[in-house]
Every structure is written in C-alpha cells, then in structure tokens.
Amino acid sequence: MFRRMTLVAALAFFAGVLSARAEDKKDQPFDDTAFVKMAASDGMHEVMLGKIAAAMAKNDDVKKFAERLVKDHSKANEELKAAAKSANIAVPEKMDEKHMKHVDHFQNYKGTNFDADFLKHEVADHTEAVALFTRASKEAKNPQIKDFATKTLPTLQAHLEMAKKLSK
C-alpha cells in the first residue's frame, strides 16, 4: 500500500513538472530544431519502451499495444528523418538523458505491476507528445516539419486513447 501511495505521489509530482515545463515552453517562440530534437528522442524512447513492454508485459492487450508503439514510432522516426533532412535540420542519433532514464527504469523494472506502470508512463508521455505535436502542427516554420507534425498527431492521439483505455 505504501509503495502504491509513493508511486501515485511520484506520478503526481511528475505530471506537475511536465505541466510546468509545458507552460514555460508556451511562452517561448516555437523552434523547429528543438522540436526535431525532442520528437527524435521521444520516438527512439517509444520504440525502446515498446520492445521492453512487448517482452515483459503480462497482459496480451498491453503486449499488442507495445508492439503497435514499436511499429508506429519506427515509421514516424523514419518520416521525421526525411522531413528534417529536407529542412536541413540534424536529427540526434541518441535519446536525451530524460528518455534514457525512462528506458533504464523499465529495462531494470523492480516494481510489482509492470503493465500498470508502463501504461501510466505512456499516458503521461503521450499527453506531452500530443501537446508538442499540436503546437508544431500550428507553429512550425518549415513546411515539411509542420506536415510531419500534422500527419503524426492522429497516431499519437490514438496511442494516448489506447493507453488510457488499457489503464482502466
């Protein structure tokens, strides 16, 4: 019971930090290069987490969701590379530190309910991604980056809805 309360408190704190970060970023002008960097890191992170969850999840629906994450985010990662190349923006080849910590956490999972913790993470992560891609679809300067964000947004929204549904 204490573990669950600690996890809930940590997730609430994490959601608050994400919300504060999102508010901070809204005040800053949109930057296509920063978007590409964040989207690339998040995409690599989703592919890795999907592979981990496909192997470690207990529930078949969670495994299927994880496999879909791998497929959809792998495709989006390739599309991002193409859009960024045409926009003359370098795409990072490695995840940022934040995303790597999430991968490490799930790769070395020590909790008691992998499926529930994974789905909570996916809800939080896709909520943040939907906000980022919504903004990019409206504010990106480069047409290829804007088109990529606009085209990818429905997939991210579908992932968010699936994660929420599976969490219940």
N, C-alpha and C positions, 0 to 999 in steps of 0.2 A: 504494500500500500504506500509506504514511504517513497519507494522508487518511482511509482506512478505519479505521485504528487510532485516529486522532484522533476520528472520528465515534463509534466504539464507546466510547471513553473519555468523550466528552461525554454520550452517551446513558446510560452507567452512572452518571455524576455526576447527571444529570437524574433518573434513577429513584431514586437515593438521596435527593435533595432532596424528591421527591414523597413518598417513604416517610416521611421525617422530618416533613414537613408533615402527612401523614395521621395520624401518631402524635400530633403536637401537638394536632390538631383533635379527636382522640378523647377527650382529657382535658377538653375544653371542652363545656359543655352545647350541645345542638343548638339552632340558631336558624333558624326558618322564613324570616325575612327574608334572612339571609345565604345560605341555600340558594337562594332565588329569585334573588338577585343572581348567585351562581355558576352556577346552571343556565342563566339567561338569557344570560350572557356566553359560556358554553361552547356553548350552542345556536347562537348567532349565528356563533361561530367555526367550528363544524362546517359550517354552511351555506356560509360563505365558502370554507373549505378544500375542501369538496366541489365547488364550482363551479370552483375553480382546478384541482383534480385532474382533473375531467372534461375540461377543456380541455388540460391538459399531460401527463397520463399516457400512456404508450406502450402498455401492456397493456390490452386490451379489458376484461378482468375487473376491473382496477383502475378503469377508467373507469365501469363499471357499478356498482361499489361506491361510488364517489364520487357518482354520480347518486342512488343509494339514500340516502346520507347527506343529500343536499340535501332529498330528498322527506321522509324520516322526521324530520329535525331541524326542517324548516319546520313540519310538522304539530305536533310536540312544542312548538315555540316558541309556537304559537297556543294550544295547550292550557294551557301554563304561564301565559300572559297571562290566560286565563279563570279559572284556579284562583287566581292571585294577586289578581285583581280581586275575586273573591268573598271572599278572605281579607283584603282591604284592605291589600295589600302592593304597593308600587310596583315596577314592572319596569323595569330600566335599558334605555335605548334604544341604548346603545353598549357594545361589548366593553370589558373591562378591559384594562389595559396588557399583561399577560402574554399574553392571547389575541391581541391586536393584533400583538404581536411575532411570534407563530407565523404569522399570516396574511401579514405582511410578508415573513417568511422564504421562504414558499412562493410568494408572488406574484413575488418577485425571486430565484427559485431559481438558485443558482450551482453546485450540486453536479453530480455525474456520473450519479446514478441517482435521478431524481425518484420513481419508483414505490416503490423500496425505502425511501427516506427518509420518504415520505408514509405508507407502511404502518407503519413503526416508530413514527412520531408517533401514528398512530391507535390502535395497540396501547397505547401509554403513556397517551394521553388517555382512551380508553375504559376502561382499567383503573381510572383515577382516578374516572371518572364512575360506573362500576358501584359502587364503594365508597361514593361520595357518595349515590347514589340508594338503595342498600341501607339506609344509615343513615337517610335521610329516610323511607323506607317504614316504618321501625320507630319513629322518634323524633319525626317532625314533630308539632307540637301541633295545627295546623289540619287538619281532616279533608279539605278539598279539596287541600291541599298534599300530604298523606300519600297520598291517592288518585292524584294526578298522578304522584308518585314511583313508587308501586307499579305503575301502569299502564305507565309509560315504561321501567321497569327491564328487562323482557324484550327490548325493542328494542335497548337499549344492550348487553345481553349478547350478542345476535345480532350486532351490529356488531363487538364485540370478537372473537368467534369467527371472523367473516369476515375481519377484518384479520389475525388470527393465521394462518389458513389460506392467505391470499394471500401472506403473508410467507415462506412456506416454499419 
